């Protein structure tokens, strides 16, 4: 049985379940609008807004606000930095699962 090296902790920005859900959706989409993210992650409007702001502050996503007619539209996409961080987080989880499986 191998031992798991805990030298590196998981990325705390991504580790939070709501933010992990958001990045999981964005990892397979070029971009997603606010309504789609809310539906797919099952987060409330307020919680999704807060979590998107945290991910944007970390540099993991980029937010674009536009108007479609007179209606505002918020779209999110994962940045290069976000993709690298998400890939590293997935590798962390895979190592953890391999060590415990």
N, CA, C and O of each residue as an XYZ file, in Angstrom:
404
protein
N       0.841     -1.172      0.000
C       0.000      0.000      0.000
C       0.892      1.244      0.000
O       1.810      1.365      0.811
N       0.608      2.156     -0.914
C       1.419      3.364     -0.992
C       0.897      4.406     -0.011
O      -0.263      4.370      0.401
N       1.762      5.318      0.346
C       1.336      6.408      1.218
C       1.170      7.655      0.384
O       1.891      7.868     -0.591
N       0.229      8.465      0.768
C      -0.056      9.700      0.044
C       0.786     10.820      0.604
O       0.826     11.031      1.816
N       1.448     11.529     -0.261
C       2.259     12.664      0.152
C       1.360     13.888      0.299
O       0.770     14.349     -0.678
N       1.258     14.403      1.498
C       0.434     15.569      1.747
C       1.252     16.857      1.690
O       0.868     17.871      2.273
N       2.383     16.808      0.984
C       3.254     17.979      0.903
C       2.514     19.179      0.318
O       2.730     20.314      0.744
N       1.663     18.934     -0.636
C       0.918     20.028     -1.256
C      -0.554     19.923     -0.865
O      -1.194     18.897     -1.093
N      -1.075     20.976     -0.282
C      -2.490     21.018      0.047
C      -3.282     21.342     -1.212
O      -2.741     21.908     -2.162
N      -4.554     20.985     -1.220
C      -5.362     21.349     -2.391
C      -5.530     22.862     -2.461
O      -5.465     23.556     -1.445
N      -5.741     23.350     -3.647
C      -5.989     24.774     -3.870
C      -7.282     25.136     -3.146
O      -8.351     24.650     -3.515
N      -7.200     25.981     -2.125
C      -8.363     26.335     -1.309
C      -9.417     27.116     -2.080
O     -10.599     27.066     -1.739
N      -9.003     27.833     -3.110
C      -9.984     28.552     -3.918
C     -10.879     27.540     -4.636
O     -12.099     27.699     -4.661
N     -10.291     26.527     -5.206
C     -11.045     25.517     -5.958
C     -11.720     24.522     -5.031
O     -12.800     24.023     -5.350
N     -11.120     24.225     -3.905
C     -11.591     23.166     -3.008
C     -13.005     23.415     -2.466
O     -13.704     22.460     -2.126
N     -13.429     24.661     -2.383
C     -14.767     24.988     -1.906
C     -15.783     24.406     -2.894
O     -15.683     24.673     -4.091
N     -16.765     23.611     -2.421
C     -17.663     22.888     -3.329
C     -18.359     23.735     -4.392
O     -18.454     23.305     -5.541
N     -18.840     24.903     -4.049
C     -19.537     25.729     -5.042
C     -18.593     26.156     -6.159
O     -18.965     26.137     -7.332
N     -17.372     26.541     -5.795
C     -16.413     26.968     -6.817
C     -15.936     25.777     -7.649
O     -15.677     25.921     -8.844
N     -15.820     24.620     -7.035
C     -15.465     23.414     -7.777
C     -16.545     23.090     -8.810
O     -16.227     22.704     -9.935
N     -17.806     23.241     -8.442
C     -18.898     23.014     -9.393
C     -18.798     23.971    -10.574
O     -18.924     23.559    -11.727
N     -18.573     25.239    -10.285
C     -18.483     26.242    -11.350
C     -17.342     25.911    -12.298
O     -17.524     25.916    -13.515
N     -16.168     25.625    -11.751
C     -15.011     25.331    -12.602
C     -15.202     24.024    -13.368
O     -14.714     23.889    -14.490
N     -15.902     23.069    -12.778
C     -16.176     21.811    -13.486
C     -17.020     22.072    -14.727
O     -16.760     21.513    -15.792
N     -18.024     22.919    -14.585
C     -18.861     23.276    -15.739
C     -18.029     24.016    -16.779
O     -18.085     23.700    -17.968
N     -17.260     25.001    -16.330
C     -16.474     25.803    -17.268
C     -15.322     25.029    -17.899
O     -14.825     25.419    -18.956
N     -14.895     23.950    -17.275
C     -13.786     23.170    -17.831
C     -14.180     22.458    -19.127
O     -13.312     22.083    -19.915
N     -15.470     22.273    -19.348
C     -15.928     21.576    -20.553
C     -16.688     22.497    -21.499
O     -17.242     22.042    -22.500
N     -16.715     23.783    -21.188
C     -17.410     24.754    -22.038
C     -16.482     25.927    -22.318
O     -15.664     26.299    -21.476
N     -16.613     26.495    -23.487
C     -15.810     27.683    -23.808
C     -16.191     28.829    -22.881
O     -15.334     29.567    -22.395
N     -17.494     28.964    -22.646
C     -18.009     29.957    -21.711
C     -19.429     29.545    -21.325
O     -20.022     28.661    -21.944
N     -19.959     30.196    -20.300
C     -21.321     29.902    -19.861
C     -21.926     31.156    -19.272
O     -21.249     31.917    -18.581
N     -23.209     31.372    -19.547
C     -23.845     32.546    -18.975
C     -24.341     32.242    -17.561
O     -24.415     31.088    -17.140
N     -24.673     33.298    -16.857
C     -25.043     33.223    -15.447
C     -26.204     32.255    -15.214
O     -26.165     31.448    -14.285
N     -27.231     32.338    -16.053
C     -28.413     31.482    -15.888
C     -28.053     30.012    -16.059
O     -28.510     29.165    -15.292
N     -27.242     29.712    -17.053
C     -26.812     28.332    -17.277
C     -26.010     27.822    -16.081
O     -26.240     26.711    -15.606
N     -25.073     28.632    -15.598
C     -24.275     28.228    -14.434
C     -25.154     28.010    -13.204
O     -24.935     27.068    -12.443
N     -26.138     28.872    -13.010
C     -27.026     28.740    -11.860
C     -27.806     27.415    -11.943
O     -27.966     26.711    -10.946
N     -28.278     27.101    -13.134
C     -29.032     25.854    -13.322
C     -28.137     24.624    -13.141
O     -28.519     23.671    -12.461
N     -26.957     24.648    -13.745
C     -26.075     23.476    -13.700
C     -25.461     23.234    -12.320
O     -25.251     22.085    -11.929
N     -25.175     24.294    -11.590
C     -24.538     24.146    -10.281
C     -25.542     24.063     -9.138
O     -25.199     23.674     -8.021
N     -26.793     24.434     -9.432
C     -27.865     24.456     -8.426
C     -27.555     25.421     -7.280
O     -27.968     25.199     -6.142
N     -26.824     26.493     -7.594
C     -26.522     27.529     -6.612
C     -27.571     28.625     -6.711
O     -28.176     28.829     -7.763
N     -27.776     29.323     -5.607
C     -28.678     30.466     -5.643
C     -28.010     31.609     -6.395
O     -26.793     31.612     -6.581
N     -28.794     32.556     -6.818
C     -28.279     33.722     -7.547
C     -27.195     34.439     -6.728
O     -26.132     34.771     -7.253
N     -27.471     34.670     -5.453
C     -26.518     35.370     -4.594
C     -25.238     34.586     -4.376
O     -24.143     35.145     -4.450
N     -25.368     33.285     -4.106
C     -24.180     32.456     -3.873
C     -23.348     32.355     -5.141
O     -22.122     32.454     -5.084
N     -23.994     32.158     -6.280
C     -23.248     32.074     -7.537
C     -22.496     33.369     -7.798
O     -21.339     33.343     -8.217
N     -23.137     34.486     -7.557
C     -22.498     35.783     -7.769
C     -21.249     35.939     -6.906
O     -20.207     36.383     -7.389
N     -21.356     35.572     -5.627
C     -20.213     35.667     -4.703
C     -19.086     34.747     -5.156
O     -17.925     35.154     -5.170
N     -19.413     33.518     -5.522
C     -18.385     32.542     -5.909
C     -17.716     32.935     -7.224
O     -16.513     32.734     -7.391
N     -18.486     33.491     -8.157
C     -17.883     33.967     -9.397
C     -16.896     35.097     -9.117
O     -15.824     35.160     -9.719
N     -17.265     35.982     -8.205
C     -16.357     37.082     -7.840
C     -15.064     36.547     -7.244
O     -13.984     37.046     -7.562
N     -15.157     35.547     -6.391
C     -13.943     34.968     -5.784
C     -13.052     34.322     -6.833
O     -11.830     34.465     -6.796
N     -13.670     33.612     -7.767
C     -12.888     32.981     -8.829
C     -12.255     34.022     -9.747
O     -11.135     33.837    -10.225
N     -12.963     35.102     -9.989
C     -12.410     36.182    -10.819
C     -11.248     36.859    -10.089
O     -10.221     37.147    -10.704
N     -11.393     37.114     -8.797
C     -10.314     37.721     -8.009
C      -9.055     36.854     -8.020
O      -7.938     37.371     -8.020
N      -9.243     35.535     -8.031
C      -8.103     34.607     -8.066
C      -7.484     34.520     -9.456
O      -6.407     33.947     -9.619
N      -8.154     35.082    -10.455
C      -7.643     35.020    -11.821
C      -8.023     33.739    -12.548
O      -7.490     33.454    -13.621
N      -8.941     32.961    -11.974
C      -9.305     31.670    -12.561
C     -10.390     31.777    -13.620
O     -10.503     30.902    -14.478
N     -11.188     32.834    -13.573
C     -12.201     33.049    -14.592
C     -12.191     34.513    -15.015
O     -11.696     35.384    -14.299
N     -12.740     34.758    -16.179
C     -12.956     36.116    -16.661
C     -14.464     36.299    -16.814
O     -15.157     35.414    -17.317
N     -14.955     37.433    -16.385
C     -16.378     37.745    -16.448
C     -16.583     38.827    -17.506
O     -15.842     39.808    -17.558
N     -17.583     38.637    -18.335
C     -17.947     39.648    -19.318
C     -19.408     40.009    -19.111
O     -20.270     39.133    -19.055
N     -19.680     41.292    -18.998
C     -21.053     41.779    -18.826
C     -21.439     42.538    -20.080
O     -20.784     43.506    -20.466
N     -22.511     42.087    -20.709
C     -23.008     42.714    -21.927
C     -24.521     42.881    -21.806
O     -25.125     42.519    -20.797
N     -25.107     43.429    -22.842
C     -26.558     43.538    -22.911
C     -27.042     42.827    -24.160
O     -26.444     42.945    -25.230
N     -28.124     42.091    -24.013
C     -28.818     41.484    -25.134
C     -30.146     42.232    -25.199
O     -31.051     41.991    -24.401
N     -30.243     43.125    -26.146
C     -31.365     44.058    -26.140
C     -31.184     44.969    -24.940
O     -30.163     45.644    -24.809
N     -32.176     44.986    -24.068
C     -32.072     45.797    -22.851
C     -31.791     44.944    -21.619
O     -31.756     45.456    -20.500
N     -31.589     43.642    -21.824
C     -31.352     42.733    -20.692
C     -29.862     42.514    -20.472
O     -29.126     42.251    -21.424
N     -29.412     42.621    -19.223
C     -27.989     42.361    -18.939
C     -27.685     40.872    -19.062
O     -28.526     40.020    -18.776
N     -26.475     40.588    -19.489
C     -26.037     39.193    -19.617
C     -24.620     39.088    -19.074
O     -23.720     39.801    -19.516
N     -24.431     38.189    -18.108
C     -23.125     37.934    -17.515
C     -22.633     36.585    -18.020
O     -23.322     35.572    -17.901
N     -21.444     36.589    -18.578
C     -20.850     35.356    -19.107
C     -19.496     35.139    -18.436
O     -18.736     36.083    -18.220
N     -19.210     33.886    -18.114
C     -17.938     33.529    -17.486
C     -17.187     32.548    -18.377
O     -17.786     31.712    -19.054
N     -15.887     32.667    -18.362
C     -15.031     31.689    -19.053
C     -13.802     31.450    -18.196
O     -13.358     32.339    -17.470
N     -13.256     30.252    -18.284
C     -12.066     29.926    -17.521
C     -10.843     30.522    -18.209
O     -10.710     30.443    -19.430
N      -9.961     31.110    -17.428
C      -8.722     31.668    -17.963
C      -7.674     30.559    -18.087
O      -7.866     29.442    -17.607
N      -6.571     30.895    -18.737
C      -5.456     29.938    -18.825
C      -4.975     29.562    -17.416
O      -4.726     28.392    -17.124
N      -4.851     30.566    -16.562
C      -4.439     30.319    -15.173
C      -5.449     29.405    -14.466
O      -5.064     28.529    -13.692
N      -6.727     29.613    -14.735
C      -7.761     28.781    -14.143
C      -7.682     27.340    -14.618
O      -7.859     26.408    -13.834
N      -7.416     27.163    -15.904
C      -7.282     25.796    -16.443
C      -6.085     25.079    -15.826
O      -6.164     23.895    -15.500
N      -4.984     25.797    -15.667
C      -3.812     25.191    -15.035
C      -4.101     24.814    -13.587
O      -3.728     23.729    -13.141
N      -4.757     25.696    -12.858
C      -5.088     25.425    -11.455
C      -6.070     24.257    -11.348
O      -5.939     23.418    -10.458
N      -7.042     24.201    -12.241
C      -8.025     23.115    -12.221
C      -7.367     21.779    -12.553
O      -7.679     20.757    -11.941
N      -6.459     21.792    -13.518
C      -5.719     20.576    -13.871
C      -4.876     20.099    -12.688
O      -4.830     18.901    -12.406
N      -4.218     21.015    -12.003
C      -3.413     20.659    -10.828
C      -4.298     20.117     -9.714
O      -3.917     19.175     -9.019
N      -5.461     20.698     -9.542
C      -6.392     20.228     -8.509
C      -6.874     18.813     -8.830
O      -6.954     17.966     -7.941
N      -7.191     18.560    -10.087
C      -7.608     17.210    -10.492
C      -6.481     16.198    -10.247
O      -6.737     15.081     -9.799
N      -5.255     16.584    -10.537
C      -4.114     15.695    -10.304
C      -3.974     15.398     -8.812
O      -3.678     14.267     -8.424
N      -4.186     16.411     -7.984
C      -4.148     16.224     -6.528
C      -5.190     15.174     -6.116
O      -4.882     14.255     -5.359
N      -6.413     15.315     -6.615
C      -7.476     14.365     -6.268
C      -7.157     12.954     -6.768
O      -7.417     11.973     -6.071
N      -6.598     12.854     -7.967
C      -6.235     11.547     -8.505
C      -5.174     10.872     -7.647
O      -5.255      9.669     -7.395
N      -4.175     11.637     -7.193
C      -3.143     11.072     -6.314
C      -3.762     10.605     -4.991
O      -3.407      9.548     -4.468
N      -4.674     11.393     -4.469
C      -5.348     11.047     -3.228
C      -6.143      9.752     -3.398
O      -6.070      8.860     -2.553
N      -6.892      9.651     -4.478
C      -7.689      8.442     -4.729
C      -6.808      7.222     -4.973
O      -7.114      6.129     -4.497
N      -5.717      7.406     -5.711
C      -4.802      6.298     -5.963
C      -4.187      5.785     -4.656
O      -4.004      4.580     -4.482
N      -3.879      6.682     -3.763
C      -3.232      6.298     -2.495
C      -4.203      5.614     -1.549
O      -3.786      4.849     -0.679
N      -5.488      5.879     -1.708
C      -6.454      5.306     -0.784
C      -7.239      4.147     -1.391
O      -8.036      3.509     -0.704
N      -7.019      3.877     -2.663
C      -7.804      2.859     -3.350
C      -7.177      1.559     -3.430
O      -7.755      0.628     -3.990
